[in-house]
Amino acid sequence: MAESKTRAKKLLTGQIVSKSMNNVVVVDLQRVKTHPLYGKKFRSNKRIKAQKGKFDVEISDVVNISSVRPKSKGVHFKIDSPEKK
């Protein structure tokens, strides 16, 4: 029997910071990490390109994104749903 190897989708939440590209937005992910030795908490940012799909989103909207197969060299995520305000 052949088993299909599937990965679990990553589900992330972030804020849109740019939408100047066609069908692609830049989402800023903020995390609060703790230093392993000293225990101090600090913020870490990561910017990810995501495909808009059918959603009409604006800058500063909070969205949920999930991983998909690569759409292009830098796009590996798509917008699942905008957060409710």
C-alpha positions, -999 to +999 in steps of 0.1 A: +000+000+000+013+034-009+009+060+018+006+096+009+029+119+029+011+151+037+023+178+059+001+197+083-007+232+072+008+261+091-019+285+103-006+319+112-021+353+121-006+386+110-012+422+099-011+434+063+017+459+057+018+462+019-005+454-010+013+470-039+017+438-059-010+421-080-028+393-061-001+393-034+001+410+000+029+412+026+019+401+060+039+410+091+040+383+118+049+394+153+060+370+180+071+374+216+100+352+223+119+346+256+157+345+257+167+309+267+194+319+292+183+353+306+145+350+304+140+384+289+111+387+265+116+404+231+096+409+199+105+392+167+090+402+133+088+382+101+073+394+068+057+368+046+042+371+011+007+357+008-017+353-021-049+374-017-073+350-034-109+362-034-106+384-003-106+422-005-082+434+022-066+467+031-034+477+048-035+471+086-061+444+084-055+413+105-057+381+085-052+344+090-028+327+065-020+291+058+008+273+039+002+260+004+024+246-023+047+273-038+029+297-061+061+315-071+097+320-058+086+339-027+049+331-023+042+300-001+011+312+018-025+322+010-050+342+030-076+319+047-098+346+062-097+381+074-102+385+112-135+398+123-134+433+138 
